[in-house]
Amino acid sequence: MSKNTRSKNISKLIILALVLFVPGFLYILVNKMGSNEYIKLPVYGEKHLTGKMKRVMGREIPDTAFHELKTVDFINYDGKPVQFLGSDTIITVAHLFYTKDEGLSKQLMHDLNVIAERFKYNPKVQLFSIDVDSTDTPADMDKYISSFKKGKNPHWFVVNKPNVDIFSYARESMLIEAMPVVGDPNKFVISNQLVLIDSKKRIRGFYDISLRSEIDRLEDEVKVQLVEEVRNHPLKVERK
C-alpha cells in the first residue's frame, strides 16, 4: 500500500471519528455546563436535613429545610390592612425605619425608592418599609413619605402596627438588628440593610446601604431571583 493511500485512509478514519463522537461530546458539554446551570442566590439562615429525599433534575437528593419567615399582618400608611409575605408568587424587598429619624431611616427610604422606580411596573416585586415605632400614626407616615408619593410604585407599602412583636420578628426572622434605645422612647436601633426575600419566604440577600454599589447589586439580584421564580413557577399553557 502506497504512502498516499495509507494517509488517505487515516484521514478518513479521523473524519469518521469526529463525525461520530464530537456531536455527542458537545451535547454532554452543553448539557452539563450550559443549559442546566444558572445563577442562584444563596439562602440565608439556619438549615437542616428533613430526612426525606426529593427529585431534582432527574436525581434524588436529600431534602433541606431552610429558615423561613412567617406572614405578618400590618396597617398600611393609608389605613388599609396589608399582609407581609402573604403571597407565594411574589418576591419582597424590606427594611425598617421610624418617622422621628431623619438620618438612616431617610436614607433607607431613598434607596428603596430607587428600587421601587426600577421595578415600578412589575407586580411580582413588592417593597415594604416597616415602621418600628408603635406611636407613629398614619398621618405621621404619610407626611414622612411625602417626597416619594408622586408617581409612587403601587407595590410599595409603608406599614406599622404588626400583629407580632416587631423587634423580635426583625431579629429572629428577618435576621437584622432592631431594638428600642433604653431611656429614650423616641429613638430606636435599626439595621442599615435592605433584605431580599423570595416567594418561599426565605432570605436571599442583605444589602448594606452604606455601600453605594449595593443598590445596583440589589437590582441585579432581584432580576436573578425573578428568573428563579419563573423557573419554579412556569406558565401553564392550556391545550385546546
Salt bridges, closest charged atoms under 4 A:
GLU60 OE2 - ARG55 NH1 3.32
ASP63 OD1 - LYS54 NZ 3.88
ASP111 OD1 - HIS110 ND1 3.16
ASP111 OD1 - ARG212 NH2 3.15
ASP133 OD2 - LYS100 NZ 2.87
ASP136 OD1 - LYS100 NZ 3.57
ASP142 OD1 - LYS149 NZ 2.64
ASP198 OD2 - ARG202 NE 2.89
ASP198 OD2 - ARG204 NH1 2.90
GLU214 OE1 - ARG217 NE 2.76
ASP216 OD1 - ARG118 NH1 3.31
GLU219 OE1 - ARG118 NH1 2.52
GLU219 OE2 - LYS223 NZ 3.37
GLU221 OE2 - ARG217 NH1 3.28
GLU228 OE2 - ARG202 NH2 3.84
GLU228 OE2 - ARG204 NH1 2.98
GLU229 OE1 - HIS233 ND1 3.80
